[in-house]
Amino acid sequence: MVAGTLLGLGVHRLRSRTPAPEALDAARTLVVYNAISGDLSVLDAPSAPATAARTLPCVHLHRWSLRVGTHDDHLVTLDSQDPAIELVSLRMLRRIADGREPCVAGQNRVARRVAIASRRVPYMGLLVGSRLYVSDFSANVIEVYDWVAGTANEPPDLRFEREIRFPAARNLGLSDMAARGETLLVAANGYFCFERDCPSGRLAESHLFFVPLGETGTGPFPEARPANLNGAGLYTHAPTEAPYVISAGDFGGGYSSLQRVLPDRTLGPEITLLRNAAAKSAFALTDDTFIVLQFSGEHVFLVDARRDRLRRILRFDGAAFVDVPLDTAALPDRASADFQDLLADPGSSGRFYLIDAKGERLLHLRTDNVGSTLEVVRVTALRTEAYRSFPRWGFWLDGEGR
């Protein structure tokens, strides 16, 4: 998306220490993908005071690969440069991480690449059971792939199964997806103008489509219309199973908002954020609270999931999170950080790890039992030997957690 590709990058670099591999607890090993250099960094026991990142030179994804998730003990990503689905063996990564298997530069250990059937650039992927759904932002199509289990000698595979088509007079901007029971929720942000000059703007109204998971044909499908523009994100608050549409708002100063998806397929009232908030994604902090991140920026928004209201706005000042008044009119255009992903610590309730792509660092966070505070415990450098690495997302090596 246009708003998500205006990325600022720092120039100051510190080299990470590289400890000798030790016997690791795989469940406490964090792996971070570096979007510019395309490699993976490993943090052994990230909650330990002396943790440091080390890069795996033998596992190389393409630039700007998109995380889908894990299935059948494999990491699943989408290559957005040379359109393909990539599978990486988590078993192999564990063996490399704890020193049982060598990791030699130039020997790419990606288990399998499966070409995107249409050869079009994928926007988002979602695993639902044994199927992978891939959204196409510029063709009003979702491609569906069937997972083929691996063998002792062969990694898993993916077989193209069908397309789900969304009839429309112009581009819909199919974006995020989420499963709710037997229904696939599909957010479409309304991006229709790809030209340099767009006299009528780039965005039409947003859509939220409700597609049966077994759908084999072409719509129209039942839908709801978010109140705001640029409704490209979906978030499900797992403690309450409540889905939300995340609308970033119009480019160039529009406000952001969220709306709960109600059981009758209507949308609840807007939870309004600020102008220039550029809301992108959300993650659960507790049963009562979730956090919203920007496409690029140092601000985070704490939302009360019980009352569907904005609780706090916080800004990272380089050392700690400080409050921003709720009645602030707009956020500044320039940002000193770029928060891309948040991961909950599977072994410690209330502890999280926030990836800052611009600062190339990992913020160790702690919150209280209701998610009303956000404390920076310490910071770990994620800079690598590459001039720019841009750490973008992470996962736990046991395959659990985001």
N, C-alpha and C positions, 0 to 999 in steps of 0.2 A: 504494500500500500504506500502511496506517496508520502503520507505523514509519518510512516514508520521507517522510511529509508533515508531521512535526513539525519545522519548520524555524526555527532561530534566525536573526535578521538583525541585523547591526551598524547603528549609527546615525551613526557618524562618516563624513564624506564628504570626499574630495579630488577635485578636477576634473582629468581627464586633459588633457594638452596635445594640441592638434590640429595636427599638422604639415601643411604643404601637400602634396597628392598628388605623388608622384614616380614615375618609371619603376620598376616593381617586378619582382622575380623571383617569378612567381606560385607557383612551387613552394615558396617560403619565406614565403608569406603565410598567417598563421593567422587564422581567423575564429572568433569566440566568440559563442554564442547566449545572450542575457540572458532568463531565464525569466519574470521579472515584467514587465519593460518590453516584451518581445516582439521587440526589435530585435537587430541583429547589430553586433558590434564587430570591427574589423579591426586586426591588428598587422602592420605591414610589416617584414619581415625580423626576426622576434622575437628572434633570437640576437644582434642588434646591441646594443651597450651603451646607445644612446639611444632604443631602441624605445618607442613609446607607443601606446595604443589610441585609435582614433577610431571613432565610431558612424556607421553608414549609416542616414540617416533615410528612405530610400526602399524599404527591405526590412523588412517587418514580419510576423512570424509571430504566432500567438496565444500567450497565456500557457501555460506548461508544455507546449510542443510537445515531442514525443519524436523524437530523431534515429533514423533507420533506417540511412542510408548514402548512397552515391552510385551512380548508374547512368546511362549514356547522357549523361554530362556534366551531370547534374542532381542537386542535393541533394534527398533524399527525407525528409520528416518526417511525423509524425502529429499532427494537431490534437486534443488531448484535451478541449477546451472545447466546440467545435462540431464533432463528429466528422467528420474528413475527412483525406485524404491530400494533402499539399502538395508541389509541385515547384518548385524554384528553380534557374534556369539558372546554372551555374557560369561559363559563358562571359560572361554578363552581369555577374556579380559581379567577374570579372577586369577587365573594361572599366571598371567603376565604381571599383574599387580603385586602378587605375593612372591614373585621371583622363581616360580616353578617352571616358567617357560620364557625363553629369551625374546627380546623385543628389539629387532634389528631394523635400523633406518632403511627405508626403501622397500621393505617387504610389507606391503599393505595387507592387513589381516581382515579386511571386510569380507564377511562370509559369502554374500551373494548380492548381486545387483539385478534388479528386474526393471526393464524399461517401462516407462509410463506408456500405456497402449496408444494414446492419442498423440504422444510426443509433445503435448502442451505442458506449460509450466504449472506444477501443482502449487496450490495455495495452503491447504491444510489437510491433515489426515486424521482419521479416527478409527480405532480398532473396536469392533463390537463382536464379541464372540470370535468366530473363525473368519470374519470378514473385515476387510480394510476398505473404508470409504475415503476417497480423495476428491476434494473440491477443486474445481477449475474456475478461477476468478473471472476469466474473460470469455467463457463460452457457454455459460448457463447449463453446465453439465457436472454431474458427480459420477466418477468412475468407481466401480465396485470390484474388488478382488477377493478371491477365495484363498484362504491359507492352506497350504499343502504341507503336512507334517514332514519333518526331516527323518533321516535314518541314521544308523551308526556311522555311515560313510559320507552322507550328503546333508548339507544344511537344509532348512525349510525353504519352501518356494512360495510364490504367489502367482495365481492364475487369474487373468482377466476374466470377469464373469459377465458384466453388463454395464450399461450406462443408465443413469436416471436423468432425464431431460426436463428442464424447466422452461416451458414456452413463454416467451415475452417479446415485445416489440423492440426492446433494446437490452443492453447488458444489465444484469442484475447485481453483479459483483458477489457471487457466492463465496462465502468466507468460512466462518467457523461452523462446527457441527457438534451435537451432543445427543446421546441416546437417552430416551425417557420411556421406560417400558418397551413397548413394541413400536415406538415412534422415533424417527430420526428428526431432531430439530435442526434446521438449516438457517443460519443467519445470512442475509444478503444486504450489503451496505448501500446498494444503489449506484455504484460507480459506473458511469456510462460513457464519459468522454475521455478518450485516451490521447486527444490531440494536444498540440502545444497551446493553442488558444481555444477556450471553451466559453463562448459568450453567454451560454445558459448555465454555466457552472459545471462541475464535474459530478455532482451527486444528485440523484433523484431520491425519492423517499425510500426508506429501508423496509425490508420484509423479514418476517420470520415464518418459515414454511414448516408444516407438519407432514412428514413423509412416512408412510408405512415402511418398516424395515425390510419387508419382503417385496417392495415395489419393483416391478420389472419393466414398466413402460414410461410414459410421459405424462406430466401433469395436465391440467392445473391441479395444485394441491391446496388443502386448507391453509390459511395464513392469517397472521396478525400483523399489524403495522405499528412498529415502534413510534413513539411520539417525536423522537429526535432523529437527526441525520447521522449517517455513518455508523449504523448498527452492525458492526462487523464481529463482535465478540459474544461468546456464550460462556457462562459460568454456572456450575451446579454446586450449591452449598451442601456438601455431603451430609453434615449432621442433620439437616432438615429435608434433604433431597429437593430443595427448591431451586429451579433453574432461573437464571437472569439473562436478559439481553444487555450487552454493554455497548453503548453508543458513544463514539469518540466525539461526535459533533462535526459541524462544518469546518473545512480547512480555513485557517487564517483567523482564529479567534472565536470559533463556536464553542458553546458550552458542552460538557459531557454529562451523561446520565446513565442510570441503570433502571430496568423495569423487571419486576418479578413476572415469570410466566405462570399464570394461574391454571388450575386443573381444567377449566372450561375453555382453554386455549385463547383466553384474552390476556391482556397485559395489565399489571397493576400500575399505581401512580409512579411517576418518575422520582427517583432518588437523584436529585440534581447536584452535580459537581460544579466546578468553576469554569469560566471561559479559559481556553487554552489548557485545560486539564489533559486533553488527548488521552482519555482512558482506554486501556488496551486489554488488560487481563486482571483476574482476581484469584485469590487463594484463601483458603480457610485459615484463620488463626485459632479460633476456639469454636465451641458450639454456638456462641452468641455473636461472633464477630468475624468478618472477612476483610481482607486488605485488597485495595485496587492499585495497580501500577499503571504508569503512563507508557505511551509508545516510546518516549525518551524523556527522561527527566529525573530530578532528585526528590520529587514530591510523592507521597503515598497518602491514601485515603482509607480511613478505618470506618467500616459500615456496620451498623447494628443490624444483624440478620433477624432479630426478633421483631423489631419495629420498622424495619426498612427505612432507616434514616441515616444520614451522614453523622458520624460521631466525632471524628477528629480529622484535621488535615495536618500532616507533618512534613517537614523539610529536613533533609540531611544536610548539615552545615559543614561536613568534612570530618566531624568527630562524633556528633550525636544528632538525634532527631529532635527538632524544636517545633513548637506549635505555630501554625498559621491560623489567624482568625477565620472562623467559619463564614464571616460576612465579607471576606476578601473578594473583590470584583473579578480579578483575572490573575493568572500566573504569568510570570515573565516568559518571553520567547526563548531566551538562552538558558541553558542548563549546565550545571557543573558535575552532574552524574547521570547515569543512564541505567536504571534498574530494569533488568530483563527477565529475571526468574527468581522465584522464592521456593525453597525446599524445606519441608518440615523434617526435623531430626527424628528418625524412627525410634531412637532409643531414649529420648528425653522430651517429655511433654513441655510445651511452652518454649522450645528452642528452635530457631529457624536460621537458614542461611540465604542471604540475599546477594545475587550476582550483579555487580556494577560493571557494565561493559566499558564505559568510558574511562573509569578509574582503574580498570583491570584488577579488581579486588573482590574479595568475598567478605561480606559483613556478617558477623556472628551476632544474632539477635536473640533477645529474650522478651517474652510478654507475660502478663499476669494471667490468672485463670479465666478472665472474661475478655481478654484482648483489648484492654483499654490503654495499655502502655506499650512502648516499643523501645527497648534499651539496647544500645550497641555494646556488646561485651568485649569484642576486639575485632581486628581486621586482619585478613590474610591476603598477601599479594598473590595475584594470579598471572602476573606478567611472565612471559616466556622468552625464549631466545629470538622469537620473531619480532620485527619492528613494531607490528601491530597484530594483536591476536584477537581482540574483541570477544571475550567470553560471553556466551549468549544463553546457554541453558545447561542444566545438569540433571543427573539421575543417580540413584543409589545403586551400587553394583549388585545388590541382591535382587534388583529389578523392581523394588517397591519404592513408592514415593515419586514425586515429580521433581 
